[in-house]
């Protein structure tokens, strides 16, 4: 019993050459797939690098916000301490000074 493409002779060469065409097409498609996989690999590595950088930046921002929150908390504590005492006149002057400074800064920024 002879199978097509496995035997010797004229018809076998035709099937073998068809097989060769399919092999070449598969190799060509395989190269294309390999290029796409390499592109996806480099893209995923770049995404991983960017995620690590963004996480580091977020951690730094978290640290900065924590230190700022501590500073503001201490400042608010001092203002509350001033308001409880008999130094309300000093507190009013301090608030007026703060409003004046913010107004001057706003005015300078607005002129630019």
C-alpha positions in Angstrom: 0.0 0.0 0.0 1.5 3.3 -1.1 0.7 6.6 0.5 0.8 9.8 -1.4 4.0 11.8 -1.0 5.9 9.0 0.6 6.6 6.9 -2.4 9.2 7.2 -5.1 8.4 8.5 -8.5 6.9 11.4 -10.3 3.8 12.0 -8.1 5.8 11.9 -4.9 8.0 14.8 -6.0 4.9 16.9 -6.6 3.6 16.2 -3.1 7.1 16.7 -1.6 7.4 20.1 -3.3 4.0 21.1 -1.9 5.1 20.0 1.5 8.2 22.2 1.1 6.0 25.2 0.2 4.0 24.7 3.4 7.2 24.3 5.4 8.5 27.6 4.0 5.2 29.3 4.7 5.2 28.0 8.3 8.8 29.1 8.8 7.8 32.6 7.5 4.8 32.8 9.8 6.9 31.5 12.6 9.4 34.3 12.1 6.6 36.8 12.1 5.2 35.4 15.3 8.7 35.4 16.9 9.1 39.1 16.1 5.7 39.8 17.6 6.5 37.9 20.7 9.8 39.8 21.1 8.0 43.1 20.6 5.5 42.1 23.3 8.3 41.0 25.6 10.1 44.3 25.3 6.8 46.2 25.8 6.0 44.3 28.9 9.5 44.9 30.3 9.1 48.6 29.6 5.7 48.6 31.3 7.3 46.8 34.3 10.0 49.4 34.5 7.5 52.3 34.3 5.4 50.7 37.0 8.4 50.4 39.3 9.3 54.1 38.6 5.7 55.2 39.2 5.5 53.2 42.5 8.7 54.8 43.7 7.4 58.2 42.9 4.1 57.5 44.7 6.1 56.3 47.8 8.1 59.5 47.7 4.9 61.6 47.4 3.4 59.6 50.3 6.4 60.4 52.5 6.3 64.0 51.5 2.6 64.3 52.3 3.1 62.5 55.7 5.8 65.0 56.7 3.6 67.9 55.5 0.7 66.6 57.4 2.8 66.4 60.5 4.0 69.9 60.1 0.5 71.2 59.5 -0.8 69.3 62.5 1.8 70.9 64.7 1.0 74.3 63.3 -2.7 73.9 63.9 -2.0 72.7 67.4 0.0 75.9 68.1 -2.8 78.0 66.6 -5.4 76.3 68.9 -3.1 76.8 71.8 -2.9 80.5 71.0 -6.7 80.8 70.6 -7.3 79.3 74.0 -5.1 81.8 75.8 -5.7 85.4 76.3 -3.6 86.3 73.2 -6.5 86.7 70.8 -5.2 90.0 69.7 -2.0 88.3 68.5 -4.0 85.7 66.7 -6.0 88.3 64.9 -2.8 90.1 63.8 -1.4 86.8 62.6 -4.5 85.9 60.6 -4.5 89.4 59.0 -0.8 89.0 58.2 -1.5 85.6 56.5 -4.3 87.1 54.5 -2.1 90.0 53.4 0.7 87.6 52.4 -1.7 85.5 50.3 -3.2 88.6 48.7 0.3 89.9 47.7 1.3 86.5 46.3 -2.0 86.3 44.4 -1.4 89.7 43.1 2.2 88.9 41.9 1.0 85.7 40.2 -1.9 87.4 38.6 0.4 90.1 37.0 2.6 87.6 35.3 
